[in-house]
Amino acid sequence: MIKLTVKPVFVSIILGLSLFLAVVLLSPYTTFLSLSPSAGESDIWSVRRLVEWRPCKWWLHGHSTPFPAKSNGYIRVDCYGGLNQMRRDFCDGVGVARLLNATLVLPKFEVAAYWNESSDFADIFDVDYFIQHMDGFVKVVKELPPEISSKEPFHVDCSKRKGQFDYVESVLPVLLEHKYISLTPAMSQRRDRYPRFAKAALCQACYGALRLTRSLQKKAAELLEAIPKPFLSLHLRFEPDMVAYSQCEYRGLSPTSMQVIEAARGDRKPWTGEVAGIWRRRGKCPLTPNETALILQALSIPTSTNIYLAAGDGLMEIEGFTSVYTNVVTKSALLTGEDFTRMHGNTKAALDYYVSINSDSYMATYFGNMDKMVAAMRAFKGLYKTLFLSRKAFAEFTYQGLEGKELMQALWKVHRDDFLMGRGSALPDCFCEFKL
């Protein structure tokens, strides 16, 4: 019988190679899994991402698709609401104009008393810059030809138009008949159904052609310069109307906050009982400033971080945040009183937008129109320290009874996974996934 002997050195080599291969194969994931706020070494931004969203090539080369020889008519986009809602509607309208081979007239920003607003498109955005940078994507004019300028456009109801064929089959005939129409795109637009040349026009309008006026950009740059660096821009939403609209019930708020919320509710009463719990776990309830501070701590954001508060007027319970994060600045504190009091809602929103797309990092407690625009623009600029705080996860974890260290670790993990996969960091209509 022959005895086989294995030398210790050989065994060591085999074991070493096995260990090396295991580390190589598993290292991307074990690195992430080992990160924990309890380590005290890393914040959420130190997590290595697996995915980034970058501008799609078909958008960047969208101007290469030639226009038909003749325009089918003129389209004016009528926009309503706050600045970022109007911007979203306008971008959708640009896509519709290109889809229907129409010439785009400068949009009409409807006066909105609710938003304390009276500014028009040209008061916020650089018109000449827009026209110049839309060249090749869609035709844009400042003024209508004499035979059309004397009449109002024929308004087309687009509330139920969702995609390419809806517009081609029902709106195009009206455009060909009247030659000048106005429309407001539906909020439920199916942009994925557009041909790429129309999508490219939409994307270029939103992220490549809209720039603030020189005077507004100068004011925004001065505000940005005044903020201590580096800084996190935080879009915190906890205003009375928003809380009232959410139909969520809150405990522990101050009597003043409860009073203004009740005044804003009107007939929209909050959910109660089991329904209220289900509603909250669906992520429908805005995070309070105190809850926001807790999540930032779970993500190991130092309490000494410089934070610019991108928020509207009437923010409630802010002391719950500033008692934890003390280096908080606002535009009202950094701008002179005269400058700030003269500003309308759109101007203030434009300043918040400019600061947020240029901040070192950006977080939001909501995923509204501004947040979508800011996240996409930051991706366009190659700034990826962007994160949306999960109301749904917070509600679910607290419903499960998690607290203390257990809650902090659960919050860390869910936000870590969102950040490394790039979830919510850009609008998929214009950006393509790029695996790192």
Beta strands, then each sheet from edge to edge (+ up, - down):
strand 1: 51-55
strand 2: 74-79
strand 3: 103-109
strand 4: 140-141
strand 5: 154-156
strand 6: 180-183
strand 7: 231-235
strand 8: 306-309
strand 9: 328-329
strand 10: 361-364
strand 11: 386-388
strand 12: 431-435
sheet 1: 1+ 12-
sheet 2: 4+ 3+ 2+ 6+ 5+
sheet 3: 9+ 8+ 7+ 10+ 11+
end
